[in-house]
Amino acid sequence: MSAETFDKVKQIKADIEAAQPDSLEALEQFRIKYLGSKNVIKPLFGEIRNIANEQKKEYGQLVNSAKEAAEAKYESLKAGLEAAAEQAAVQDIDLTAPGEPLELGARHPVTITLNRIIRIFERIGFVVADDREIEDDWHNFTAMNTPEDHPARDMQDTFYLRESTELLLRTHTSPVQARVMTRQKPPIRVIAPGRVYRNETISARSHCQFHQVEGLYVDEGVSFADLKQTLLYFAREMFGPDAKIRLRPSYFPFTEPSAEMDVYLGAETEKDYRLTKGTGWLEILGCGMVDPAVLENCGIDSEKYTGFAFGMGIERQALRLFDIGDIRLFFENDVRFLKQFASAL
């Protein structure tokens, strides 16, 4: 029985060494036969129980050598056959055939809007700051005066990474401000654009993923009047010299006092009526004076420095800028919709 088993292994090894697959298809059949999940070598390991004790070591080495021979042959032939197949494919290309035309795309309306916002703020000295989208809890919440038990955390339904209470998809670009303030001394004048994520119900006005721009100005003597004039300048540059704004008292844990800024759209059309819920005013950003606790958390002397901050959804600005009635259109990748912006600047 043992001699027949040894001969069987030797024959399989000889077949492996003699095999010469000459195509990728033949090589795949070789792999399935000798290395696949139901290969012919696997049962040979089970035969070891029938081998005399003094021959078990020799038998095991022989079976292993057959397996190693199959693996070595497969790897050595694979590279050569793949290279030959690739070369043959190249040779089959008709270089005289006319090329297929490539349809040119267009900038996405969100990208167009973001670039416009950046240019507006760059003209008054703001610089762009960028950072990670997967944030830690401290930079996203605690540094922004939102400790673990703070009720303001309920305002933002957060996507935490699986099995983690410390890492999350950022809910705003405020952590970029925190990182800038911890490594840079005032004066600070930055805008922080980027994607943010919140577990929100998708509708014509909101989405679970959107883009945001936040601004921060920290220096000596910065006041709410500076904030108001900055935002009025932005609205008129963005929406026209006759743009009307209003500031409504609000609450944010990282600013005090805080406000919401609305731009007047009117309610004459059905689209504007739906977007503004019949009021004519569309909320486009939140703002306020940076809370002294936020400055102190980031190592800035709140007795010496003050600052203002604001944050806006870029999609909200694009809705107003391009007279679009539904925020969901930005994420559906409908070419018919996107082609409309081919000539936009």
C-alpha positions as CSV (number, residue, x, y, z in Angstrom):
1,M,0.0,0.0,0.0
2,S,2.8,2.4,0.9
3,A,4.8,1.7,-2.3
4,E,1.8,2.4,-4.4
5,T,1.1,5.7,-2.6
6,F,4.7,6.8,-3.0
7,D,4.5,6.0,-6.7
8,K,1.3,8.0,-7.1
9,V,2.9,11.1,-5.6
10,K,6.0,10.7,-7.8
11,Q,3.8,10.4,-10.9
12,I,1.9,13.5,-10.0
13,K,5.1,15.4,-9.5
14,A,6.4,14.1,-12.8
15,D,3.2,15.3,-14.5
16,I,3.7,18.7,-13.0
17,E,7.2,19.0,-14.2
18,A,6.3,17.8,-17.7
19,A,3.2,20.1,-18.0
20,Q,3.8,23.1,-20.4
21,P,0.6,25.3,-20.5
22,D,0.9,27.5,-23.6
23,S,-1.9,29.9,-22.9
24,L,-3.5,31.7,-20.0
25,E,-6.5,29.4,-20.3
26,A,-4.4,26.3,-20.1
27,L,-2.5,27.8,-17.2
28,E,-5.7,28.4,-15.4
29,Q,-6.6,24.7,-15.9
30,F,-3.2,23.8,-14.5
31,R,-3.8,25.9,-11.4
32,I,-7.3,24.4,-10.8
33,K,-5.9,20.9,-11.1
34,Y,-2.9,21.3,-8.9
35,L,-3.5,24.3,-6.7
36,G,-7.3,24.8,-6.7
37,S,-9.6,24.2,-3.7
38,K,-10.2,20.6,-5.0
39,N,-6.7,19.9,-6.4
40,V,-5.3,16.4,-6.8
41,I,-2.5,17.0,-4.3
42,K,-4.7,17.7,-1.3
43,P,-6.0,14.1,-0.9
44,L,-2.3,12.9,-0.8
45,F,-1.9,14.7,2.6
46,G,-4.7,12.5,4.0
47,E,-2.9,9.3,3.0
48,I,-0.2,10.0,5.5
49,R,-2.2,8.1,8.1
50,N,-1.7,4.9,6.1
51,I,2.1,5.3,5.8
52,A,4.4,3.5,8.2
53,N,5.8,5.7,10.9
54,E,9.4,5.4,9.7
55,Q,8.3,6.6,6.2
56,K,6.0,9.4,7.3
57,K,8.7,12.1,7.1
58,E,9.9,11.0,3.7
59,Y,6.3,10.9,2.4
60,G,5.4,14.3,3.8
61,Q,8.5,15.9,2.2
62,L,7.6,14.2,-1.2
63,V,4.0,15.6,-1.1
64,N,5.3,19.0,-0.2
65,S,7.8,19.0,-3.0
66,A,5.0,18.2,-5.5
67,K,3.0,21.1,-4.2
68,E,6.0,23.5,-4.3
69,A,6.7,22.3,-7.8
70,A,3.2,23.2,-8.9
71,E,3.4,26.6,-7.3
72,A,6.8,27.4,-8.8
73,K,5.7,26.3,-12.3
74,Y,2.5,28.4,-12.1
75,E,4.3,31.5,-11.0
76,S,7.1,31.2,-13.5
77,L,4.7,30.6,-16.4
78,K,2.1,33.2,-15.4
79,A,4.3,36.3,-15.9
80,G,5.5,35.1,-19.3
81,L,2.1,34.2,-20.6
82,E,0.5,37.4,-19.3
83,A,3.2,39.5,-21.1
84,A,2.7,37.5,-24.3
85,A,-1.1,38.0,-24.1
86,E,-0.6,41.7,-23.6
87,Q,1.8,42.0,-26.5
88,A,-0.6,40.1,-28.7
89,A,-3.4,42.4,-27.8
90,V,-1.3,45.5,-28.7
91,Q,-0.4,43.9,-32.0
92,D,-4.1,43.4,-32.8
93,I,-4.8,47.2,-32.5
94,D,-5.4,48.8,-35.9
95,L,-3.3,52.0,-35.6
96,T,-4.9,53.4,-38.8
97,A,-8.4,53.2,-37.4
98,P,-10.0,56.6,-36.5
99,G,-10.1,57.2,-32.8
100,E,-13.3,57.4,-30.8
101,P,-14.2,60.9,-29.9
102,L,-14.1,61.8,-26.2
103,E,-16.9,64.0,-25.0
104,L,-15.7,66.9,-23.0
105,G,-17.2,67.4,-19.6
106,A,-17.9,70.6,-17.6
107,R,-17.1,71.8,-14.2
108,H,-19.6,70.8,-11.6
109,P,-21.8,73.7,-10.3
110,V,-20.5,73.0,-6.8
111,T,-16.9,73.5,-8.0
112,I,-17.9,76.6,-9.9
113,T,-19.5,78.0,-6.8
114,L,-16.7,77.1,-4.5
115,N,-14.1,78.7,-6.8
116,R,-16.2,81.9,-6.9
117,I,-16.4,82.0,-3.1
118,I,-12.7,81.5,-2.7
119,R,-12.0,84.4,-5.2
120,I,-14.3,86.7,-3.3
121,F,-12.6,86.1,0.1
122,E,-9.1,86.1,-1.3
123,R,-9.7,89.7,-2.5
124,I,-10.0,90.7,1.2
125,G,-7.0,88.8,2.5
126,F,-8.4,85.3,3.4
127,V,-6.3,82.3,2.5
128,V,-7.5,78.7,1.9
129,A,-6.8,76.1,4.7
130,D,-7.5,72.4,4.0
131,D,-7.2,69.3,6.2
132,R,-8.5,65.7,6.8
133,E,-12.1,64.5,6.4
134,I,-11.8,61.8,9.0
135,E,-11.4,63.7,12.2
136,D,-11.0,63.0,15.9
137,D,-13.6,63.9,18.5
138,W,-11.5,66.6,20.1
139,H,-11.0,68.7,17.0
140,N,-14.5,68.2,15.7
141,F,-16.4,68.9,19.0
142,T,-14.4,69.5,22.2
143,A,-12.1,72.2,20.8
144,M,-15.2,73.9,19.4
145,N,-16.6,74.2,23.0
146,T,-18.8,71.1,22.6
147,P,-17.8,68.6,25.4
148,E,-19.1,65.1,25.5
149,D,-22.2,65.9,27.6
150,H,-23.0,69.1,25.8
151,P,-26.6,69.2,24.3
152,A,-25.3,70.9,21.2
153,R,-24.0,67.5,20.0
154,D,-27.6,66.6,19.4
155,M,-27.8,69.3,16.7
156,Q,-25.5,67.2,14.5
157,D,-26.2,63.5,13.9
158,T,-22.7,62.2,13.4
159,F,-21.3,59.3,11.3
160,Y,-18.7,57.6,13.6
161,L,-16.3,55.1,12.2
162,R,-17.3,51.5,13.0
163,E,-16.4,50.4,16.5
164,S,-14.9,53.9,17.3
165,T,-16.2,56.7,19.5
166,E,-13.1,58.9,18.7
167,L,-12.9,58.9,14.9
168,L,-15.7,60.3,12.8
169,L,-16.6,61.8,9.4
170,R,-16.3,65.6,10.2
171,T,-19.7,67.3,10.6
172,H,-18.3,70.7,9.6
173,T,-15.0,72.2,8.6
174,S,-14.5,73.8,12.0
175,P,-11.8,71.3,13.0
176,V,-9.7,72.8,10.2
177,Q,-10.0,76.1,12.1
178,A,-9.0,74.4,15.3
179,R,-5.9,72.9,13.7
180,V,-5.0,76.3,12.2
181,M,-5.4,78.1,15.6
182,T,-3.3,75.5,17.5
183,R,-0.3,75.9,15.1
184,Q,-0.5,79.5,14.0
185,K,-0.4,82.7,16.0
186,P,-2.8,85.6,15.3
187,P,-3.5,87.4,13.1
188,I,-5.4,84.5,11.4
189,R,-7.6,85.0,8.3
190,V,-8.6,81.7,6.6
191,I,-11.4,80.0,4.8
192,A,-11.8,76.2,5.1
193,P,-13.7,74.5,2.2
194,G,-14.4,70.8,2.0
195,R,-16.9,67.9,2.2
196,V,-18.7,67.3,5.4
197,Y,-21.1,64.6,6.5
198,R,-24.3,64.5,8.6
199,N,-27.0,61.8,9.0
200,E,-29.8,64.0,7.7
201,T,-33.0,63.2,5.8
202,I,-32.4,63.9,2.1
203,S,-34.7,66.5,0.7
204,A,-34.8,69.4,-1.7
205,R,-33.0,71.5,0.9
206,S,-30.6,69.1,2.6
207,H,-28.3,66.0,2.0
208,C,-26.3,63.6,4.1
209,Q,-23.1,64.7,2.3
210,F,-22.5,68.3,1.3
211,H,-19.8,70.9,0.9
212,Q,-19.0,73.7,3.3
213,V,-16.9,76.8,3.5
214,E,-16.1,78.2,6.9
215,G,-14.2,81.4,7.6
216,L,-12.2,82.6,10.5
217,Y,-10.7,85.9,11.4
218,V,-8.8,86.3,14.7
219,D,-6.8,89.5,15.6
220,E,-6.8,92.3,18.1
221,G,-9.9,94.4,18.1
222,V,-12.1,92.3,15.8
223,S,-15.8,93.2,16.3
224,F,-19.3,92.1,15.3
225,A,-19.4,95.1,13.0
226,D,-16.4,93.6,11.1
227,L,-18.3,90.4,10.7
228,K,-21.5,92.1,9.4
229,Q,-19.6,94.2,6.8
230,T,-17.6,91.2,5.7
231,L,-20.8,89.2,5.1
232,L,-22.5,92.0,3.4
233,Y,-19.5,92.4,1.1
234,F,-19.7,88.7,0.3
235,A,-23.5,88.7,-0.4
236,R,-23.2,91.6,-2.8
237,E,-20.1,90.1,-4.6
238,M,-21.8,86.7,-4.8
239,F,-25.4,87.6,-5.7
240,G,-25.2,91.2,-7.0
241,P,-24.9,94.7,-5.7
242,D,-28.5,94.9,-4.7
243,A,-28.5,91.7,-2.6
244,K,-30.3,92.1,0.7
245,I,-29.3,90.2,3.9
246,R,-30.7,89.9,7.4
247,L,-29.1,88.6,10.6
248,R,-31.2,86.7,13.1
249,P,-30.1,85.8,16.6
250,S,-29.2,82.1,16.8
251,Y,-27.1,79.7,18.9
252,F,-23.9,77.8,18.1
253,P,-21.6,76.4,20.9
254,F,-18.5,77.8,19.3
255,T,-19.6,81.5,18.8
256,E,-21.2,84.1,21.1
257,P,-23.1,86.0,20.1
258,S,-24.3,84.0,17.1
259,A,-26.5,84.7,14.2
260,E,-28.0,83.2,11.0
261,M,-27.7,85.2,7.8
262,D,-30.5,85.1,5.2
263,V,-30.5,86.4,1.6
264,Y,-33.7,87.6,0.1
265,L,-34.9,85.6,-2.9
266,G,-38.5,86.6,-3.0
267,A,-41.5,84.2,-3.2
268,E,-42.9,85.0,-6.6
269,T,-42.0,81.8,-8.3
270,E,-43.0,78.3,-7.1
271,K,-39.3,77.3,-6.9
272,D,-38.4,80.3,-4.6
273,Y,-41.6,79.6,-2.6
274,R,-40.6,76.0,-2.0
275,L,-37.0,76.9,-1.1
276,T,-37.9,79.7,1.3
277,K,-41.0,78.0,2.7
278,G,-43.0,81.0,1.6
279,T,-40.9,83.7,3.4
280,G,-38.8,84.9,0.5
281,W,-35.7,84.6,2.7
282,L,-33.2,81.7,2.3
283,E,-30.8,80.9,5.1
284,I,-27.3,80.6,3.6
285,L,-24.9,80.7,6.6
286,G,-24.4,80.8,10.3
287,C,-21.9,83.2,12.0
288,G,-20.8,84.8,15.2
289,M,-18.0,86.0,17.4
290,V,-15.6,83.2,18.3
291,D,-16.4,82.0,21.9
292,P,-13.4,82.9,24.2
293,A,-13.4,79.2,25.3
294,V,-12.6,78.1,21.8
295,L,-9.7,80.5,21.6
296,E,-8.4,79.2,25.0
297,N,-8.8,75.6,23.9
298,C,-6.6,76.3,20.9
299,G,-3.9,78.2,23.0
300,I,-4.9,81.8,22.0
301,D,-5.2,84.5,24.7
302,S,-8.9,85.5,24.7
303,E,-8.1,88.6,26.7
304,K,-5.9,89.9,23.9
305,Y,-7.6,88.6,20.8
306,T,-11.1,88.4,19.5
307,G,-12.4,86.9,16.3
308,F,-15.4,86.1,14.1
309,A,-16.3,82.9,12.3
310,F,-18.9,81.9,9.7
311,G,-19.9,78.7,7.9
312,M,-22.0,78.1,4.8
313,G,-23.1,75.2,2.7
314,I,-21.7,75.6,-0.9
315,E,-24.8,73.8,-2.3
316,R,-27.0,76.5,-0.8
317,Q,-25.0,79.2,-2.6
318,A,-25.2,77.2,-5.8
319,L,-29.0,76.9,-5.5
320,R,-29.2,80.7,-5.3
321,L,-26.5,81.4,-7.9
322,F,-27.8,79.1,-10.6
323,D,-31.5,79.2,-9.7
324,I,-31.7,75.5,-9.0
325,G,-34.7,74.2,-7.1
326,D,-33.5,70.9,-5.7
327,I,-30.2,70.1,-3.9
328,R,-30.4,66.4,-4.8
329,L,-29.6,67.3,-8.5
330,F,-26.0,67.9,-7.4
331,F,-25.4,64.3,-6.5
332,E,-27.3,62.4,-9.1
333,N,-24.7,62.7,-11.9
334,D,-27.3,63.3,-14.6
335,V,-25.3,64.5,-17.6
336,R,-28.3,66.4,-18.9
337,F,-28.2,68.5,-15.8
338,L,-24.5,69.0,-15.6
339,K,-24.1,70.0,-19.3
340,Q,-26.0,73.2,-18.5
341,F,-22.9,74.5,-16.8
342,A,-20.4,73.9,-19.6
343,S,-20.1,77.6,-20.3
344,A,-20.3,78.8,-16.6
345,L,-17.2,80.6,-15.3
